[in-house]
């Protein structure tokens, strides 16, 4: 499932209760994806049953800026550019 840019909701950060949107949340961080080629993008996924992206995302100019917007309660998995669960 691929969301179109105009279907996404760009947030300042993930300070809301992400469990209201995703039963098992994962935040995938992308480096310059084709829909935002000049940004880093962190998109909230729900990985229960059939993993799918939600409409919620944050943008940043640099990776550190994205990292600062991830909830501290999440754990970093470094196999990807980054993924937080």
PDB file with SEQRES, HELIX, SHEET and CRYST1 records, atoms N, CA, C and O in Angstrom:
SEQRES   1 A   85  UNK UNK UNK UNK UNK UNK UNK UNK UNK UNK UNK UNK UNK          
SEQRES   2 A   85  UNK UNK UNK UNK UNK UNK UNK UNK UNK UNK UNK UNK UNK          
SEQRES   3 A   85  UNK UNK UNK UNK UNK UNK UNK UNK UNK UNK UNK UNK UNK          
SEQRES   4 A   85  UNK UNK UNK UNK UNK UNK UNK UNK UNK UNK UNK UNK UNK          
SEQRES   5 A   85  UNK UNK UNK UNK UNK UNK UNK UNK UNK UNK UNK UNK UNK          
SEQRES   6 A   85  UNK UNK UNK UNK UNK UNK UNK UNK UNK UNK UNK UNK UNK          
SEQRES   7 A   85  UNK UNK UNK UNK UNK UNK UNK                                  
HELIX    1 AA1 UNK A    5  UNK A    7  5                                   3    
HELIX    2 AA2 UNK A   18  UNK A   20  5                                   3    
HELIX    3 AA3 UNK A   34  UNK A   36  5                                   3    
HELIX    4 AA4 UNK A   63  UNK A   67  1                                   5    
SHEET    1 AA1 6 UNK A   9  UNK A  11  0                                        
SHEET    2 AA1 6 UNK A  52  UNK A  60  1                                        
SHEET    3 AA1 6 UNK A  40  UNK A  46 -1                                        
SHEET    4 AA1 6 UNK A  25  UNK A  31 -1                                        
SHEET    5 AA1 6 UNK A  82  UNK A  84 -1                                        
SHEET    6 AA1 6 UNK A  76  UNK A  77 -1                                        
CRYST1    1.000    1.000    1.000  90.00  90.00  90.00 P 1           1          
ATOM      1  N   UNK A   1       0.843  -1.176   0.000  1.00  0.00           N  
ATOM      2  CA  UNK A   1       0.000   0.000   0.000  1.00  0.00           C  
ATOM      3  C   UNK A   1       0.883   1.231   0.000  1.00  0.00           C  
ATOM      4  O   UNK A   1       1.708   1.410   0.895  1.00  0.00           O  
ATOM      5  N   UNK A   2       0.715   2.059  -0.978  1.00  0.00           N  
ATOM      6  CA  UNK A   2       1.510   3.276  -1.063  1.00  0.00           C  
ATOM      7  C   UNK A   2       0.583   4.476  -0.943  1.00  0.00           C  
ATOM      8  O   UNK A   2      -0.390   4.599  -1.687  1.00  0.00           O  
ATOM      9  N   UNK A   3       0.890   5.350  -0.010  1.00  0.00           N  
ATOM     10  CA  UNK A   3       0.083   6.551   0.167  1.00  0.00           C  
ATOM     11  C   UNK A   3       0.605   7.655  -0.737  1.00  0.00           C  
ATOM     12  O   UNK A   3       1.813   7.803  -0.925  1.00  0.00           O  
ATOM     13  N   UNK A   4      -0.309   8.420  -1.287  1.00  0.00           N  
ATOM     14  CA  UNK A   4       0.070   9.570  -2.080  1.00  0.00           C  
ATOM     15  C   UNK A   4       0.421  10.731  -1.155  1.00  0.00           C  
ATOM     16  O   UNK A   4      -0.072  10.819  -0.031  1.00  0.00           O  
ATOM     17  N   UNK A   5       1.266  11.603  -1.640  1.00  0.00           N  
ATOM     18  CA  UNK A   5       1.721  12.737  -0.833  1.00  0.00           C  
ATOM     19  C   UNK A   5       0.543  13.548  -0.287  1.00  0.00           C  
ATOM     20  O   UNK A   5       0.572  13.979   0.866  1.00  0.00           O  
ATOM     21  N   UNK A   6      -0.484  13.757  -1.101  1.00  0.00           N  
ATOM     22  CA  UNK A   6      -1.609  14.573  -0.647  1.00  0.00           C  
ATOM     23  C   UNK A   6      -2.533  13.827   0.314  1.00  0.00           C  
ATOM     24  O   UNK A   6      -3.444  14.434   0.875  1.00  0.00           O  
ATOM     25  N   UNK A   7      -2.321  12.527   0.516  1.00  0.00           N  
ATOM     26  CA  UNK A   7      -3.095  11.761   1.484  1.00  0.00           C  
ATOM     27  C   UNK A   7      -2.433  11.738   2.861  1.00  0.00           C  
ATOM     28  O   UNK A   7      -3.046  11.306   3.837  1.00  0.00           O  
ATOM     29  N   UNK A   8      -1.209  12.193   2.942  1.00  0.00           N  
ATOM     30  CA  UNK A   8      -0.454  12.153   4.189  1.00  0.00           C  
ATOM     31  C   UNK A   8      -0.783  13.344   5.074  1.00  0.00           C  
ATOM     32  O   UNK A   8      -1.147  14.418   4.594  1.00  0.00           O  
ATOM     33  N   UNK A   9      -0.646  13.130   6.379  1.00  0.00           N  
ATOM     34  CA  UNK A   9      -0.804  14.196   7.359  1.00  0.00           C  
ATOM     35  C   UNK A   9       0.577  14.442   7.950  1.00  0.00           C  
ATOM     36  O   UNK A   9       1.120  13.588   8.651  1.00  0.00           O  
ATOM     37  N   UNK A  10       1.140  15.604   7.669  1.00  0.00           N  
ATOM     38  CA  UNK A  10       2.472  15.955   8.149  1.00  0.00           C  
ATOM     39  C   UNK A  10       2.341  16.590   9.533  1.00  0.00           C  
ATOM     40  O   UNK A  10       1.643  17.588   9.716  1.00  0.00           O  
ATOM     41  N   UNK A  11       3.027  15.989  10.494  1.00  0.00           N  
ATOM     42  CA  UNK A  11       2.982  16.439  11.881  1.00  0.00           C  
ATOM     43  C   UNK A  11       4.269  17.164  12.254  1.00  0.00           C  
ATOM     44  O   UNK A  11       5.284  17.038  11.568  1.00  0.00           O  
ATOM     45  N   UNK A  12       4.222  17.916  13.336  1.00  0.00           N  
ATOM     46  CA  UNK A  12       5.420  18.553  13.879  1.00  0.00           C  
ATOM     47  C   UNK A  12       6.296  17.496  14.535  1.00  0.00           C  
ATOM     48  O   UNK A  12       7.520  17.534  14.407  1.00  0.00           O  
ATOM     49  N   UNK A  13       5.668  16.541  15.245  1.00  0.00           N  
ATOM     50  CA  UNK A  13       6.373  15.436  15.883  1.00  0.00           C  
ATOM     51  C   UNK A  13       5.344  14.346  16.199  1.00  0.00           C  
ATOM     52  O   UNK A  13       4.166  14.487  15.868  1.00  0.00           O  
ATOM     53  N   UNK A  14       5.782  13.278  16.827  1.00  0.00           N  
ATOM     54  CA  UNK A  14       4.890  12.179  17.191  1.00  0.00           C  
ATOM     55  C   UNK A  14       4.521  12.271  18.679  1.00  0.00           C  
ATOM     56  O   UNK A  14       4.575  11.268  19.391  1.00  0.00           O  
ATOM     57  N   UNK A  15       4.150  13.452  19.144  1.00  0.00           N  
ATOM     58  CA  UNK A  15       3.866  13.639  20.561  1.00  0.00           C  
ATOM     59  C   UNK A  15       2.461  13.179  20.960  1.00  0.00           C  
ATOM     60  O   UNK A  15       2.149  13.138  22.151  1.00  0.00           O  
ATOM     61  N   UNK A  16       1.614  12.835  19.998  1.00  0.00           N  
ATOM     62  CA  UNK A  16       0.283  12.327  20.337  1.00  0.00           C  
ATOM     63  C   UNK A  16       0.395  10.849  20.723  1.00  0.00           C  
ATOM     64  O   UNK A  16       1.461  10.254  20.564  1.00  0.00           O  
ATOM     65  N   UNK A  17      -0.669  10.260  21.219  1.00  0.00           N  
ATOM     66  CA  UNK A  17      -0.650   8.844  21.589  1.00  0.00           C  
ATOM     67  C   UNK A  17      -0.717   8.002  20.316  1.00  0.00           C  
ATOM     68  O   UNK A  17      -1.800   7.789  19.771  1.00  0.00           O  
ATOM     69  N   UNK A  18       0.420   7.529  19.847  1.00  0.00           N  
ATOM     70  CA  UNK A  18       0.457   6.792  18.575  1.00  0.00           C  
ATOM     71  C   UNK A  18      -0.319   5.480  18.646  1.00  0.00           C  
ATOM     72  O   UNK A  18      -0.684   4.921  17.612  1.00  0.00           O  
ATOM     73  N   UNK A  19      -0.576   4.984  19.854  1.00  0.00           N  
ATOM     74  CA  UNK A  19      -1.350   3.752  20.010  1.00  0.00           C  
ATOM     75  C   UNK A  19      -2.831   3.970  19.696  1.00  0.00           C  
ATOM     76  O   UNK A  19      -3.569   2.998  19.537  1.00  0.00           O  
ATOM     77  N   UNK A  20      -3.273   5.209  19.604  1.00  0.00           N  
ATOM     78  CA  UNK A  20      -4.634   5.491  19.151  1.00  0.00           C  
ATOM     79  C   UNK A  20      -4.771   5.241  17.646  1.00  0.00           C  
ATOM     80  O   UNK A  20      -5.872   5.023  17.142  1.00  0.00           O  
ATOM     81  N   UNK A  21      -3.648   5.276  16.942  1.00  0.00           N  
ATOM     82  CA  UNK A  21      -3.637   5.110  15.483  1.00  0.00           C  
ATOM     83  C   UNK A  21      -3.119   3.738  15.074  1.00  0.00           C  
ATOM     84  O   UNK A  21      -3.597   3.161  14.097  1.00  0.00           O  
ATOM     85  N   UNK A  22      -2.145   3.211  15.815  1.00  0.00           N  
ATOM     86  CA  UNK A  22      -1.499   1.952  15.457  1.00  0.00           C  
ATOM     87  C   UNK A  22      -1.438   1.040  16.675  1.00  0.00           C  
ATOM     88  O   UNK A  22      -0.916   1.426  17.721  1.00  0.00           O  
ATOM     89  N   UNK A  23      -1.973  -0.171  16.539  1.00  0.00           N  
ATOM     90  CA  UNK A  23      -1.947  -1.115  17.666  1.00  0.00           C  
ATOM     91  C   UNK A  23      -0.529  -1.548  17.992  1.00  0.00           C  
ATOM     92  O   UNK A  23      -0.175  -1.681  19.163  1.00  0.00           O  
ATOM     93  N   UNK A  24       0.287  -1.772  16.966  1.00  0.00           N  
ATOM     94  CA  UNK A  24       1.709  -2.063  17.133  1.00  0.00           C  
ATOM     95  C   UNK A  24       2.468  -1.107  16.225  1.00  0.00           C  
ATOM     96  O   UNK A  24       2.702  -1.415  15.056  1.00  0.00           O  
ATOM     97  N   UNK A  25       2.858   0.062  16.757  1.00  0.00           N  
ATOM     98  CA  UNK A  25       3.460   1.096  15.920  1.00  0.00           C  
ATOM     99  C   UNK A  25       4.924   0.824  15.571  1.00  0.00           C  
ATOM    100  O   UNK A  25       5.686   0.280  16.370  1.00  0.00           O  
ATOM    101  N   UNK A  26       5.281   1.210  14.380  1.00  0.00           N  
ATOM    102  CA  UNK A  26       6.662   1.212  13.909  1.00  0.00           C  
ATOM    103  C   UNK A  26       6.836   2.528  13.165  1.00  0.00           C  
ATOM    104  O   UNK A  26       5.978   2.910  12.370  1.00  0.00           O  
ATOM    105  N   UNK A  27       7.927   3.215  13.416  1.00  0.00           N  
ATOM    106  CA  UNK A  27       8.221   4.443  12.675  1.00  0.00           C  
ATOM    107  C   UNK A  27       9.398   4.150  11.764  1.00  0.00           C  
ATOM    108  O   UNK A  27      10.515   3.904  12.220  1.00  0.00           O  
ATOM    109  N   UNK A  28       9.124   4.181  10.470  1.00  0.00           N  
ATOM    110  CA  UNK A  28      10.160   3.934   9.461  1.00  0.00           C  
ATOM    111  C   UNK A  28      10.705   5.277   8.987  1.00  0.00           C  
ATOM    112  O   UNK A  28       9.944   6.191   8.668  1.00  0.00           O  
ATOM    113  N   UNK A  29      12.026   5.384   8.945  1.00  0.00           N  
ATOM    114  CA  UNK A  29      12.680   6.618   8.529  1.00  0.00           C  
ATOM    115  C   UNK A  29      13.260   6.400   7.136  1.00  0.00           C  
ATOM    116  O   UNK A  29      13.977   5.431   6.889  1.00  0.00           O  
ATOM    117  N   UNK A  30      12.937   7.315   6.238  1.00  0.00           N  
ATOM    118  CA  UNK A  30      13.377   7.238   4.847  1.00  0.00           C  
ATOM    119  C   UNK A  30      14.282   8.429   4.534  1.00  0.00           C  
ATOM    120  O   UNK A  30      14.032   9.550   4.977  1.00  0.00           O  
ATOM    121  N   UNK A  31      15.317   8.170   3.775  1.00  0.00           N  
ATOM    122  CA  UNK A  31      16.238   9.224   3.349  1.00  0.00           C  
ATOM    123  C   UNK A  31      15.888   9.640   1.931  1.00  0.00           C  
ATOM    124  O   UNK A  31      16.114   8.885   0.986  1.00  0.00           O  
ATOM    125  N   UNK A  32      15.339  10.832   1.780  1.00  0.00           N  
ATOM    126  CA  UNK A  32      15.015  11.427   0.485  1.00  0.00           C  
ATOM    127  C   UNK A  32      14.142  10.519  -0.388  1.00  0.00           C  
ATOM    128  O   UNK A  32      14.550  10.175  -1.498  1.00  0.00           O  
ATOM    129  N   UNK A  33      12.953  10.121   0.082  1.00  0.00           N  
ATOM    130  CA  UNK A  33      12.079   9.292  -0.746  1.00  0.00           C  
ATOM    131  C   UNK A  33      11.587  10.076  -1.965  1.00  0.00           C  
ATOM    132  O   UNK A  33      11.659  11.304  -1.988  1.00  0.00           O  
ATOM    133  N   UNK A  34      11.094   9.369  -2.961  1.00  0.00           N  
ATOM    134  CA  UNK A  34      10.730  10.048  -4.215  1.00  0.00           C  
ATOM    135  C   UNK A  34       9.596  11.054  -4.044  1.00  0.00           C  
ATOM    136  O   UNK A  34       9.521  12.018  -4.806  1.00  0.00           O  
ATOM    137  N   UNK A  35       8.705  10.856  -3.060  1.00  0.00           N  
ATOM    138  CA  UNK A  35       7.632  11.839  -2.875  1.00  0.00           C  
ATOM    139  C   UNK A  35       8.082  13.065  -2.079  1.00  0.00           C  
ATOM    140  O   UNK A  35       7.403  14.091  -2.113  1.00  0.00           O  
ATOM    141  N   UNK A  36       9.205  12.987  -1.367  1.00  0.00           N  
ATOM    142  CA  UNK A  36       9.799  14.111  -0.626  1.00  0.00           C  
ATOM    143  C   UNK A  36      11.318  14.069  -0.868  1.00  0.00           C  
ATOM    144  O   UNK A  36      12.063  13.810   0.077  1.00  0.00           O  
ATOM    145  N   UNK A  37      11.796  14.310  -2.075  1.00  0.00           N  
ATOM    146  CA  UNK A  37      13.209  14.088  -2.413  1.00  0.00           C  
ATOM    147  C   UNK A  37      14.216  14.973  -1.681  1.00  0.00           C  
ATOM    148  O   UNK A  37      15.409  14.670  -1.667  1.00  0.00           O  
ATOM    149  N   UNK A  38      13.753  16.053  -1.080  1.00  0.00           N  
ATOM    150  CA  UNK A  38      14.667  16.950  -0.382  1.00  0.00           C  
ATOM    151  C   UNK A  38      14.561  16.827   1.138  1.00  0.00           C  
ATOM    152  O   UNK A  38      15.070  17.683   1.861  1.00  0.00           O  
ATOM    153  N   UNK A  39      13.903  15.769   1.634  1.00  0.00           N  
ATOM    154  CA  UNK A  39      13.661  15.623   3.068  1.00  0.00           C  
ATOM    155  C   UNK A  39      13.983  14.221   3.564  1.00  0.00           C  
ATOM    156  O   UNK A  39      14.083  13.273   2.786  1.00  0.00           O  
ATOM    157  N   UNK A  40      14.143  14.116   4.872  1.00  0.00           N  
ATOM    158  CA  UNK A  40      14.048  12.839   5.576  1.00  0.00           C  
ATOM    159  C   UNK A  40      12.587  12.723   5.999  1.00  0.00           C  
ATOM    160  O   UNK A  40      11.965  13.718   6.371  1.00  0.00           O  
ATOM    161  N   UNK A  41      12.052  11.535   5.945  1.00  0.00           N  
ATOM    162  CA  UNK A  41      10.648  11.307   6.279  1.00  0.00           C  
ATOM    163  C   UNK A  41      10.569  10.185   7.301  1.00  0.00           C  
ATOM    164  O   UNK A  41      11.188   9.135   7.127  1.00  0.00           O  
ATOM    165  N   UNK A  42       9.805  10.406   8.367  1.00  0.00           N  
ATOM    166  CA  UNK A  42       9.514   9.359   9.346  1.00  0.00           C  
ATOM    167  C   UNK A  42       8.014   9.100   9.257  1.00  0.00           C  
ATOM    168  O   UNK A  42       7.207   9.982   9.549  1.00  0.00           O  
ATOM    169  N   UNK A  43       7.649   7.894   8.854  1.00  0.00           N  
ATOM    170  CA  UNK A  43       6.242   7.542   8.687  1.00  0.00           C  
ATOM    171  C   UNK A  43       5.840   6.504   9.727  1.00  0.00           C  
ATOM    172  O   UNK A  43       6.556   5.531   9.961  1.00  0.00           O  
ATOM    173  N   UNK A  44       4.687   6.726  10.345  1.00  0.00           N  
ATOM    174  CA  UNK A  44       4.132   5.798  11.316  1.00  0.00           C  
ATOM    175  C   UNK A  44       3.432   4.653  10.594  1.00  0.00           C  
ATOM    176  O   UNK A  44       2.565   4.876   9.748  1.00  0.00           O  
ATOM    177  N   UNK A  45       3.815   3.428  10.934  1.00  0.00           N  
ATOM    178  CA  UNK A  45       3.203   2.209  10.399  1.00  0.00           C  
ATOM    179  C   UNK A  45       2.471   1.495  11.522  1.00  0.00           C  
ATOM    180  O   UNK A  45       2.807   1.647  12.696  1.00  0.00           O  
ATOM    181  N   UNK A  46       1.469   0.715  11.148  1.00  0.00           N  
ATOM    182  CA  UNK A  46       0.834  -0.225  12.066  1.00  0.00           C  
ATOM    183  C   UNK A  46       1.200  -1.613  11.554  1.00  0.00           C  
ATOM    184  O   UNK A  46       0.831  -1.981  10.439  1.00  0.00           O  
ATOM    185  N   UNK A  47       1.919  -2.380  12.359  1.00  0.00           N  
ATOM    186  CA  UNK A  47       2.430  -3.671  11.888  1.00  0.00           C  
ATOM    187  C   UNK A  47       1.645  -4.866  12.424  1.00  0.00           C  
ATOM    188  O   UNK A  47       2.113  -6.001  12.335  1.00  0.00           O  
ATOM    189  N   UNK A  48       0.449  -4.622  12.982  1.00  0.00           N  
ATOM    190  CA  UNK A  48      -0.405  -5.729  13.423  1.00  0.00           C  
ATOM    191  C   UNK A  48      -1.065  -6.348  12.191  1.00  0.00           C  
ATOM    192  O   UNK A  48      -1.543  -5.643  11.303  1.00  0.00           O  
ATOM    193  N   UNK A  49      -1.080  -7.671  12.159  1.00  0.00           N  
ATOM    194  CA  UNK A  49      -1.669  -8.455  11.060  1.00  0.00           C  
ATOM    195  C   UNK A  49      -1.019  -8.083   9.738  1.00  0.00           C  
ATOM    196  O   UNK A  49       0.074  -8.570   9.446  1.00  0.00           O  
ATOM    197  N   UNK A  50      -1.636  -7.255   8.944  1.00  0.00           N  
ATOM    198  CA  UNK A  50      -1.071  -6.853   7.652  1.00  0.00           C  
ATOM    199  C   UNK A  50      -0.413  -5.482   7.816  1.00  0.00           C  
ATOM    200  O   UNK A  50      -1.119  -4.476   7.892  1.00  0.00           O  
ATOM    201  N   UNK A  51       0.928  -5.416   7.873  1.00  0.00           N  
ATOM    202  CA  UNK A  51       1.598  -4.124   8.069  1.00  0.00           C  
ATOM    203  C   UNK A  51       1.190  -3.112   6.993  1.00  0.00           C  
ATOM    204  O   UNK A  51       1.132  -3.424   5.804  1.00  0.00           O  
ATOM    205  N   UNK A  52       0.913  -1.903   7.450  1.00  0.00           N  
ATOM    206  CA  UNK A  52       0.522  -0.849   6.515  1.00  0.00           C  
ATOM    207  C   UNK A  52       0.916   0.522   7.076  1.00  0.00           C  
ATOM    208  O   UNK A  52       0.914   0.728   8.290  1.00  0.00           O  
ATOM    209  N   UNK A  53       1.252   1.454   6.179  1.00  0.00           N  
ATOM    210  CA  UNK A  53       1.572   2.804   6.641  1.00  0.00           C  
ATOM    211  C   UNK A  53       0.297   3.530   7.042  1.00  0.00           C  
ATOM    212  O   UNK A  53      -0.755   3.348   6.429  1.00  0.00           O  
ATOM    213  N   UNK A  54       0.403   4.346   8.064  1.00  0.00           N  
ATOM    214  CA  UNK A  54      -0.705   5.234   8.404  1.00  0.00           C  
ATOM    215  C   UNK A  54      -0.523   6.522   7.602  1.00  0.00           C  
ATOM    216  O   UNK A  54       0.425   6.646   6.826  1.00  0.00           O  
ATOM    217  N   UNK A  55      -1.410   7.456   7.786  1.00  0.00           N  
ATOM    218  CA  UNK A  55      -1.311   8.741   7.091  1.00  0.00           C  
ATOM    219  C   UNK A  55      -0.364   9.706   7.790  1.00  0.00           C  
ATOM    220  O   UNK A  55      -0.110  10.799   7.282  1.00  0.00           O  
ATOM    221  N   UNK A  56       0.165   9.316   8.954  1.00  0.00           N  
ATOM    222  CA  UNK A  56       0.918  10.240   9.801  1.00  0.00           C  
ATOM    223  C   UNK A  56       2.420  10.166   9.559  1.00  0.00           C  
ATOM    224  O   UNK A  56       3.002   9.084   9.488  1.00  0.00           O  
ATOM    225  N   UNK A  57       3.032  11.337   9.435  1.00  0.00           N  
ATOM    226  CA  UNK A  57       4.467  11.401   9.165  1.00  0.00           C  
ATOM    227  C   UNK A  57       5.024  12.713   9.676  1.00  0.00           C  
ATOM    228  O   UNK A  57       4.290  13.678   9.891  1.00  0.00           O  
ATOM    229  N   UNK A  58       6.351  12.732   9.869  1.00  0.00           N  
ATOM    230  CA  UNK A  58       7.066  13.976  10.162  1.00  0.00           C  
ATOM    231  C   UNK A  58       8.176  14.122   9.130  1.00  0.00           C  
ATOM    232  O   UNK A  58       8.662  13.137   8.575  1.00  0.00           O  
ATOM    233  N   UNK A  59       8.567  15.360   8.886  1.00  0.00           N  
ATOM    234  CA  UNK A  59       9.609  15.675   7.911  1.00  0.00           C  
ATOM    235  C   UNK A  59      10.771  16.358   8.603  1.00  0.00           C  
ATOM    236  O   UNK A  59      10.605  16.992   9.645  1.00  0.00           O  
ATOM    237  N   UNK A  60      11.952  16.224   8.014  1.00  0.00           N  
ATOM    238  CA  UNK A  60      13.120  16.914   8.535  1.00  0.00           C  
ATOM    239  C   UNK A  60      14.159  17.120   7.451  1.00  0.00           C  
ATOM    240  O   UNK A  60      14.205  16.389   6.462  1.00  0.00           O  
ATOM    241  N   UNK A  61      14.984  18.121   7.654  1.00  0.00           N  
ATOM    242  CA  UNK A  61      16.087  18.395   6.725  1.00  0.00           C  
ATOM    243  C   UNK A  61      17.250  17.436   6.954  1.00  0.00           C  
ATOM    244  O   UNK A  61      17.981  17.093   6.025  1.00  0.00           O  
ATOM    245  N   UNK A  62      17.412  17.003   8.223  1.00  0.00           N  
ATOM    246  CA  UNK A  62      18.531  16.156   8.614  1.00  0.00           C  
ATOM    247  C   UNK A  62      18.031  14.990   9.461  1.00  0.00           C  
ATOM    248  O   UNK A  62      16.963  15.070  10.068  1.00  0.00           O  
ATOM    249  N   UNK A  63      18.797  13.918   9.500  1.00  0.00           N  
ATOM    250  CA  UNK A  63      18.422  12.739  10.259  1.00  0.00           C  
ATOM    251  C   UNK A  63      18.267  13.062  11.748  1.00  0.00           C  
ATOM    252  O   UNK A  63      17.335  12.568  12.383  1.00  0.00           O  
ATOM    253  N   UNK A  64      19.150  13.871  12.311  1.00  0.00           N  
ATOM    254  CA  UNK A  64      19.045  14.224  13.727  1.00  0.00           C  
ATOM    255  C   UNK A  64      17.721  14.925  14.022  1.00  0.00           C  
ATOM    256  O   UNK A  64      17.116  14.703  15.071  1.00  0.00           O  
ATOM    257  N   UNK A  65      17.284  15.752  13.114  1.00  0.00           N  
ATOM    258  CA  UNK A  65      16.006  16.440  13.292  1.00  0.00           C  
ATOM    259  C   UNK A  65      14.853  15.437  13.386  1.00  0.00           C  
ATOM    260  O   UNK A  65      13.939  15.611  14.193  1.00  0.00           O  
ATOM    261  N   UNK A  66      14.898  14.397  12.568  1.00  0.00           N  
ATOM    262  CA  UNK A  66      13.888  13.332  12.624  1.00  0.00           C  
ATOM    263  C   UNK A  66      14.002  12.584  13.956  1.00  0.00           C  
ATOM    264  O   UNK A  66      12.995  12.349  14.624  1.00  0.00           O  
ATOM    265  N   UNK A  67      15.209  12.215  14.335  1.00  0.00           N  
ATOM    266  CA  UNK A  67      15.412  11.475  15.588  1.00  0.00           C  
ATOM    267  C   UNK A  67      14.839  12.226  16.790  1.00  0.00           C  
ATOM    268  O   UNK A  67      14.286  11.614  17.703  1.00  0.00           O  
ATOM    269  N   UNK A  68      14.972  13.537  16.785  1.00  0.00           N  
ATOM    270  CA  UNK A  68      14.464  14.352  17.891  1.00  0.00           C  
ATOM    271  C   UNK A  68      12.937  14.355  17.965  1.00  0.00           C  
ATOM    272  O   UNK A  68      12.370  14.732  18.991  1.00  0.00           O  
ATOM    273  N   UNK A  69      12.275  13.945  16.905  1.00  0.00           N  
ATOM    274  CA  UNK A  69      10.812  13.941  16.844  1.00  0.00           C  
ATOM    275  C   UNK A  69      10.205  12.573  17.158  1.00  0.00           C  
ATOM    276  O   UNK A  69       8.983  12.439  17.214  1.00  0.00           O  
ATOM    277  N   UNK A  70      11.046  11.557  17.362  1.00  0.00           N  
ATOM    278  CA  UNK A  70      10.596  10.204  17.674  1.00  0.00           C  
ATOM    279  C   UNK A  70      10.361  10.105  19.183  1.00  0.00           C  
ATOM    280  O   UNK A  70      11.186  10.591  19.956  1.00  0.00           O  
ATOM    281  N   UNK A  71       9.262   9.490  19.621  1.00  0.00           N  
ATOM    282  CA  UNK A  71       9.042   9.348  21.068  1.00  0.00           C  
ATOM    283  C   UNK A  71      10.190   8.594  21.740  1.00  0.00           C  
ATOM    284  O   UNK A  71      10.686   7.605  21.200  1.00  0.00           O  
ATOM    285  N   UNK A  72      10.607   9.057  22.908  1.00  0.00           N  
ATOM    286  CA  UNK A  72      11.708   8.425  23.636  1.00  0.00           C  
ATOM    287  C   UNK A  72      11.360   7.026  24.101  1.00  0.00           C  
ATOM    288  O   UNK A  72      12.254   6.244  24.425  1.00  0.00           O  
ATOM    289  N   UNK A  73      10.085   6.698  24.139  1.00  0.00           N  
ATOM    290  CA  UNK A  73       9.663   5.359  24.564  1.00  0.00           C  
ATOM    291  C   UNK A  73       9.910   4.296  23.499  1.00  0.00           C  
ATOM    292  O   UNK A  73       9.781   3.103  23.774  1.00  0.00           O  
ATOM    293  N   UNK A  74      10.266   4.721  22.282  1.00  0.00           N  
ATOM    294  CA  UNK A  74      10.504   3.765  21.201  1.00  0.00           C  
ATOM    295  C   UNK A  74      11.972   3.362  21.167  1.00  0.00           C  
ATOM    296  O   UNK A  74      12.839   4.094  21.644  1.00  0.00           O  
ATOM    297  N   UNK A  75      12.241   2.190  20.599  1.00  0.00           N  
ATOM    298  CA  UNK A  75      13.598   1.642  20.511  1.00  0.00           C  
ATOM    299  C   UNK A  75      14.096   1.697  19.075  1.00  0.00           C  
ATOM    300  O   UNK A  75      13.339   1.459  18.133  1.00  0.00           O  
ATOM    301  N   UNK A  76      15.364   2.010  18.919  1.00  0.00           N  
ATOM    302  CA  UNK A  76      15.985   2.117  17.603  1.00  0.00           C  
ATOM    303  C   UNK A  76      16.422   0.751  17.096  1.00  0.00           C  
ATOM    304  O   UNK A  76      17.049  -0.020  17.823  1.00  0.00           O  
ATOM    305  N   UNK A  77      16.085   0.456  15.837  1.00  0.00           N  
ATOM    306  CA  UNK A  77      16.570  -0.737  15.129  1.00  0.00           C  
ATOM    307  C   UNK A  77      17.387  -0.213  13.954  1.00  0.00           C  
ATOM    308  O   UNK A  77      16.842   0.490  13.103  1.00  0.00           O  
ATOM    309  N   UNK A  78      18.660  -0.528  13.883  1.00  0.00           N  
ATOM    310  CA  UNK A  78      19.536   0.130  12.904  1.00  0.00           C  
ATOM    311  C   UNK A  78      19.754  -0.642  11.615  1.00  0.00           C  
ATOM    312  O   UNK A  78      20.635  -0.262  10.844  1.00  0.00           O  
ATOM    313  N   UNK A  79      19.030  -1.671  11.340  1.00  0.00           N  
ATOM    314  CA  UNK A  79      19.222  -2.419  10.097  1.00  0.00           C  
ATOM    315  C   UNK A  79      18.766  -1.624   8.892  1.00  0.00           C  
ATOM    316  O   UNK A  79      19.317  -1.795   7.804  1.00  0.00           O  
ATOM    317  N   UNK A  80      17.786  -0.768   9.048  1.00  0.00           N  
ATOM    318  CA  UNK A  80      17.259   0.105   8.004  1.00  0.00           C  
ATOM    319  C   UNK A  80      18.037   1.412   8.072  1.00  0.00           C  
ATOM    320  O   UNK A  80      19.008   1.513   8.822  1.00  0.00           O  
ATOM    321  N   UNK A  81      17.629   2.405   7.305  1.00  0.00           N  
ATOM    322  CA  UNK A  81      18.150   3.736   7.607  1.00  0.00           C  
ATOM    323  C   UNK A  81      17.845   3.953   9.079  1.00  0.00           C  
ATOM    324  O   UNK A  81      18.737   4.280   9.862  1.00  0.00           O  
ATOM    325  N   UNK A  82      16.581   3.769   9.457  1.00  0.00           N  
ATOM    326  CA  UNK A  82      16.161   3.642  10.844  1.00  0.00           C  
ATOM    327  C   UNK A  82      14.745   3.131  10.866  1.00  0.00           C  
ATOM    328  O   UNK A  82      13.964   3.407   9.956  1.00  0.00           O  
ATOM    329  N   UNK A  83      14.412   2.397  11.887  1.00  0.00           N  
ATOM    330  CA  UNK A  83      13.031   2.000  12.178  1.00  0.00           C  
ATOM    331  C   UNK A  83      12.873   2.010  13.682  1.00  0.00           C  
ATOM    332  O   UNK A  83      13.771   1.585  14.409  1.00  0.00           O  
ATOM    333  N   UNK A  84      11.744   2.490  14.150  1.00  0.00           N  
ATOM    334  CA  UNK A  84      11.480   2.617  15.585  1.00  0.00           C  
ATOM    335  C   UNK A  84      10.221   1.843  15.909  1.00  0.00           C  
ATOM    336  O   UNK A  84       9.200   2.001  15.239  1.00  0.00           O  
ATOM    337  N   UNK A  85      10.284   1.007  16.933  1.00  0.00           N  
ATOM    338  CA  UNK A  85       9.113   0.249  17.339  1.00  0.00           C  
ATOM    339  C   UNK A  85       8.986   0.221  18.844  1.00  0.00           C  
ATOM    340  O   UNK A  85       8.049  -0.377  19.374  1.00  0.00           O  
TER     341      UNK A  85                                                      
END                                                                             
